[in-house]
Amino acid sequence: MSTQSQNPSISEELEALLRALIVRHESLLELTRKHHEAIRQADTSRCEAVSAQARTVLAEIAELEASRQGLIKRAQAQLPRQSSVARLSDIARCLPDPVRTALLELAEKLRALIQRVQEEQSLLRVVSRVLVAHMDGLVRQVAQSLSHAGIYAKSGTVSAGAAVVSSLDIRH
């Protein structure tokens, strides 16, 4: 079989893979935004639900990554034009022009989408850290107000030790 007759198979698989990755990353982007909103509203049950959905999408992306690696290996064996085929866009560059342009556009869309997901997830990490710091401050304030002895811990903050229970029997 010639390389030309095998190219449509690779190009069809590449297009399907790129489209599937785009769909999953769009879902991940939306879930990241929903997670941010759930954190902003301090809705822990929604945070957990969104996190579970994101784990499912990430598992699907991992499966697609395995497909990507298989496609890369097939392309390295079948496409003679380039000795180094490491990315999906490298495969697209080896294909004939009408298909190449469309696939390169899909690959660029995927790259931009992945970058947006990374930016949103970075923002989500910052928001999460701010929330944790805020909650830690609240816990410290509560501990300080409940501390009978007002003893400082090694960290320089008033720590909440064991609860002090005291009573006075005035009947005798």
C-alpha positions as CSV (number, residue, x, y, z in Angstrom):
1,M,0.0,0.0,0.0
2,S,1.3,3.4,-0.8
3,T,1.6,6.3,1.7
4,Q,-1.0,8.3,-0.2
5,S,-3.7,5.6,0.3
6,Q,-2.8,5.4,4.0
7,N,-2.9,9.2,4.5
8,P,-6.7,9.5,4.5
9,S,-6.8,7.0,7.4
10,I,-4.3,9.0,9.4
11,S,-5.9,12.3,8.5
12,E,-9.4,11.0,9.5
13,E,-8.1,9.7,12.7
14,L,-6.2,12.9,13.4
15,E,-9.3,15.0,12.7
16,A,-11.4,12.9,15.0
17,L,-8.8,13.0,17.7
18,L,-8.4,16.8,17.4
19,R,-12.2,17.3,17.5
20,A,-12.6,15.0,20.5
21,L,-9.7,16.8,22.4
22,I,-11.3,20.2,21.6
23,V,-14.7,19.1,23.0
24,R,-13.1,17.7,26.2
25,H,-11.0,20.8,26.7
26,E,-14.1,23.1,26.2
27,S,-15.8,21.0,28.8
28,L,-12.9,21.3,31.2
29,L,-12.8,25.1,30.6
30,E,-16.5,25.4,31.5
31,L,-16.1,23.1,34.6
32,T,-13.1,25.2,35.7
33,R,-15.3,28.3,35.5
34,K,-18.1,26.6,37.4
35,H,-15.6,25.5,40.0
36,H,-14.4,29.1,40.4
37,E,-18.0,30.3,40.8
38,A,-18.7,27.6,43.4
39,I,-15.7,28.6,45.4
40,R,-16.7,32.2,45.1
41,Q,-20.1,31.3,46.6
42,A,-18.5,28.9,49.1
43,D,-20.8,26.1,47.8
44,T,-18.9,23.0,48.9
45,S,-21.4,20.5,47.5
46,R,-21.2,22.2,44.1
47,C,-17.4,22.3,44.4
48,E,-17.4,18.5,45.0
49,A,-19.8,17.8,42.1
50,V,-17.8,20.0,39.6
51,S,-14.5,18.4,40.8
52,A,-16.0,14.9,40.1
53,Q,-17.1,16.0,36.6
54,A,-13.7,17.4,35.9
55,R,-12.0,14.2,37.0
56,T,-14.2,12.3,34.5
57,V,-13.2,14.7,31.7
58,L,-9.6,14.5,32.6
59,A,-9.8,10.6,32.5
60,E,-11.3,11.0,29.0
61,I,-8.5,13.3,28.0
62,A,-6.0,10.7,29.3
63,E,-7.6,8.1,27.1
64,L,-7.4,10.4,24.1
65,E,-3.7,11.0,25.0
66,A,-3.1,7.3,24.6
67,S,-4.8,7.4,21.2
68,R,-2.6,10.4,20.3
69,Q,0.5,8.5,21.2
70,G,-0.6,5.6,19.1
71,L,-1.3,7.9,16.2
72,I,2.1,9.5,16.5
73,K,3.8,6.1,16.3
74,R,1.7,5.1,13.2
75,A,2.5,8.4,11.6
76,Q,6.2,8.1,12.3
77,A,6.1,4.7,10.5
78,Q,3.9,5.8,7.6
79,L,4.8,9.4,6.8
80,P,8.2,9.6,5.2
81,R,8.3,13.4,4.8
82,Q,9.4,14.2,8.3
83,S,11.7,12.2,10.5
84,S,10.5,13.9,13.7
85,V,6.8,13.6,14.2
86,A,6.1,14.3,17.9
87,R,2.9,16.4,17.9
88,L,-0.4,16.3,16.1
89,S,0.4,19.4,14.2
90,D,3.6,17.7,12.9
91,I,1.4,15.0,11.5
92,A,-0.9,17.5,9.9
93,R,2.1,19.3,8.3
94,C,3.0,16.0,6.5
95,L,-0.4,15.6,4.9
96,P,-1.6,17.0,1.5
97,D,-2.6,20.7,1.4
98,P,-6.4,20.8,1.5
99,V,-6.4,18.5,4.6
100,R,-3.3,20.0,6.1
101,T,-4.8,23.5,6.4
102,A,-8.0,22.4,8.1
103,L,-6.1,20.1,10.5
104,L,-3.6,22.8,11.4
105,E,-6.5,25.2,12.2
106,L,-8.0,22.5,14.5
107,A,-4.6,22.0,16.1
108,E,-4.2,25.7,16.7
109,K,-7.7,25.9,18.1
110,L,-6.8,23.1,20.5
111,R,-3.5,24.8,21.5
112,A,-5.3,28.1,22.3
113,L,-8.0,26.3,24.2
114,I,-5.5,24.4,26.3
115,Q,-3.7,27.7,27.1
116,R,-7.1,29.2,28.2
117,V,-7.8,26.1,30.4
118,Q,-4.3,26.5,32.0
119,E,-4.9,30.2,32.7
120,E,-8.3,29.6,34.2
121,Q,-6.9,26.7,36.3
122,S,-4.1,29.0,37.5
123,L,-6.7,31.6,38.5
124,L,-8.6,28.8,40.3
125,R,-5.5,27.9,42.3
126,V,-5.0,31.5,43.4
127,V,-8.7,31.8,44.4
128,S,-8.5,28.5,46.3
129,R,-5.3,29.7,48.2
130,V,-7.0,33.0,49.0
131,L,-10.1,31.1,50.4
132,V,-7.9,28.8,52.4
133,A,-5.9,31.8,53.9
134,H,-9.2,33.5,54.7
135,M,-10.6,30.4,56.4
136,D,-7.4,29.9,58.3
137,G,-7.6,33.5,59.6
138,L,-11.2,32.9,60.7
139,V,-10.2,29.8,62.6
140,R,-7.4,31.7,64.3
141,Q,-9.7,34.4,65.3
142,V,-12.2,31.9,66.8
143,A,-9.3,30.1,68.5
144,Q,-8.0,33.3,70.0
145,S,-11.4,34.3,71.3
146,L,-12.0,30.9,72.8
147,S,-8.5,30.6,74.4
148,H,-8.9,31.1,78.2
149,A,-5.2,31.2,78.9
150,G,-4.2,33.3,75.8
151,I,-1.0,31.3,75.4
152,Y,0.9,31.7,72.3
153,A,2.1,28.7,70.2
154,K,5.6,28.4,68.7
155,S,4.1,30.0,65.5
156,G,3.4,33.2,67.4
157,T,-0.4,32.8,67.3
158,V,-2.8,32.0,70.1
159,S,-3.5,28.4,69.8
160,A,-6.6,26.6,70.9
161,G,-5.6,23.9,73.3
162,A,-7.9,21.5,75.1
163,A,-11.2,22.9,76.2
164,V,-11.1,24.2,79.7
165,V,-14.1,23.2,81.8
166,S,-14.4,24.8,85.2
167,S,-17.2,24.8,87.7
168,L,-17.9,26.0,91.2
169,D,-20.2,24.1,93.5
170,I,-21.9,26.8,95.6
171,R,-24.4,24.5,97.4
172,H,-22.0,23.6,100.2
